[in-house]
Amino acid sequence: MKNIKLIILAISTLLFLSSCGGDDDPVTTSYSESDIVGTWNLIDMNGTTESTTTISGISIVGTTEITTLSSDATVTFTTSPNEFAGDGSVNLRSVTTSNGGDFTTEQETNPFESGEWSIANTTLTSTFNGETTQTTILELTNTRLKLKTTIDETSTDSGITTRITGELYQTFER
């Protein structure tokens, strides 16, 4: 149960934006701030993480598949200053496989915080709650934004260390 909470926490914190691609538009290797300004509707959030929890030298490994059940979440990017703000929520299903068993949870969460952002080439950098996250822009057109966040987070609480690695993808439309 603690693994699931840590995974959801890591996703909610690190996962400000991310997703995958496939459009007829030419491949762009650099984006400008004006390309992302506006309100984007979260259409899909999915990914796979692996967690390793170590207690008294014993490691427990689990893999989690994350899928979107429904979403009314949005994120709005503005300039002067470069700020973003999220609204709404997303319902996620997480299926964790560990020690030969599956554990499924469904949770409604607000995946987006408010903070500052910048773009350099294909990297979207966001800063919120004192944390800076870099996501890769896989696709950015007038109507579609696809991002990928690479997760590599380690936390220790009461002698229990958990490391979560993986990739999270988000697709937005406007």
C-alpha positions in Angstrom: 0.0 0.0 0.0 2.9 2.4 0.8 4.4 1.7 -2.6 1.1 2.7 -4.3 0.9 5.9 -2.3 4.6 6.7 -3.2 4.0 6.0 -6.9 0.9 8.2 -6.9 2.8 10.9 -5.0 5.7 10.7 -7.5 3.3 10.9 -10.4 1.4 13.8 -9.0 4.6 15.7 -8.1 6.8 14.9 -11.0 4.2 14.5 -13.5 3.3 17.9 -14.4 3.2 17.0 -18.2 4.1 14.1 -20.6 3.0 11.8 -23.6 3.6 10.1 -27.0 3.3 11.0 -30.7 2.1 10.5 -34.3 0.9 13.3 -36.5 1.5 14.3 -40.2 3.3 17.5 -39.1 7.0 17.7 -39.8 9.3 16.8 -36.9 10.4 19.9 -34.9 13.5 19.9 -32.9 13.0 23.3 -31.3 9.9 25.1 -29.9 9.3 28.6 -28.8 7.3 29.9 -25.8 4.5 31.2 -28.0 3.9 27.6 -29.3 2.6 26.4 -25.9 0.7 29.4 -24.6 -2.9 28.7 -24.0 -5.2 26.2 -22.3 -4.6 22.5 -22.9 -7.0 19.6 -22.0 -5.5 16.4 -20.7 -6.8 13.6 -22.9 -4.5 10.8 -21.7 -1.9 10.0 -19.1 -0.2 6.6 -19.1 3.1 5.1 -18.1 5.0 2.3 -16.5 7.1 2.5 -13.3 9.2 0.1 -11.4 9.6 0.5 -7.7 12.2 -1.1 -5.4 11.4 -0.9 -1.7 14.2 -1.9 0.7 13.4 -2.7 4.3 16.2 -4.0 6.6 18.2 -5.1 3.6 15.4 -7.0 1.9 14.2 -5.6 -1.5 10.7 -5.9 -2.9 10.3 -5.0 -6.6 7.0 -4.0 -8.2 6.0 -2.8 -11.6 3.0 -0.4 -12.0 1.0 0.3 -15.2 -0.8 3.6 -15.1 -3.8 4.4 -17.4 -6.4 7.2 -17.6 -10.0 6.3 -16.9 -11.4 9.8 -17.4 -10.1 13.4 -17.3 -11.4 17.0 -17.1 -8.0 18.3 -16.1 -6.5 21.3 -17.9 -3.3 23.2 -17.7 -2.9 26.9 -18.9 0.4 28.4 -19.9 0.8 32.2 -19.9 3.7 34.6 -20.6 5.0 37.7 -19.0 5.5 36.1 -16.6 5.8 32.5 -17.8 3.4 30.7 -15.4 1.2 27.7 -15.6 -1.9 26.7 -13.6 -3.8 23.5 -13.5 -7.5 22.8 -13.0 -9.7 19.8 -12.8 -8.8 16.2 -12.1 -7.9 12.9 -13.7 -9.1 9.4 -12.7 -6.2 7.0 -12.9 -6.0 3.2 -12.7 -2.8 1.8 -11.3 -2.1 -2.0 -11.6 0.9 -3.0 -9.5 2.5 -6.4 -9.9 4.7 -7.6 -7.0 5.6 -10.9 -5.6 3.5 -12.7 -8.2 0.3 -10.8 -7.3 -1.6 -7.8 -8.8 -3.0 -4.9 -6.8 -5.3 -2.5 -8.6 -6.2 1.0 -7.4 -8.3 3.8 -8.9 -7.7 7.3 -7.7 -8.9 10.8 -8.7 -6.1 13.4 -8.5 -5.3 16.9 -9.6 -2.1 16.2 -11.6 -1.1 19.8 -12.1 0.3 22.4 -9.8 0.9 26.1 -10.4 4.3 27.4 -11.1 6.8 28.7 -13.6 7.8 27.3 -17.0 10.3 27.7 -19.8 11.1 26.0 -23.1 14.5 25.2 -24.6 14.5 23.2 -27.8 12.4 20.2 -27.0 12.6 20.5 -23.2 9.8 21.9 -21.1 11.1 22.9 -17.7 8.6 23.5 -14.9 9.2 24.6 -11.3 6.6 24.2 -8.6 6.7 23.4 -4.9 10.4 24.0 -4.9 10.9 21.1 -7.4 12.1 21.6 -11.0 11.0 19.0 -13.6 12.1 18.6 -17.2 9.8 16.9 -19.7 10.5 16.1 -23.3 8.2 17.6 -25.9 7.4 14.7 -28.3 4.9 16.7 -30.3 3.6 20.2 -30.3 1.2 21.5 -32.9 -1.6 24.1 -32.8 -4.0 21.4 -31.4 -1.9 18.7 -29.8 0.8 18.5 -27.1 2.5 15.2 -26.3 5.0 15.0 -23.4 7.2 12.4 -21.7 8.5 12.6 -18.2 11.3 10.3 -17.1 10.9 9.4 -13.4 13.8 8.6 -11.1 12.9 9.3 -7.5 14.3 7.9 -4.3 12.8 8.6 -0.9 13.5 7.3 2.6 11.0 7.3 5.5 11.4 5.5 8.8 14.2 3.3 7.5 12.3 2.3 4.4 13.9 3.3 1.1 11.9 3.4 -2.1 13.2 4.1 -5.6 10.8 4.6 -8.4 11.9 4.7 -12.0 9.9 4.8 -15.3 8.3 7.0 -17.9 5.0 8.8 -17.9 3.3 10.1 -21.0 0.6 12.8 -21.3 -1.4 13.9 -24.4 -3.2 17.2 -24.4 -5.5 18.8 -27.0 -7.0 22.3 -27.4 
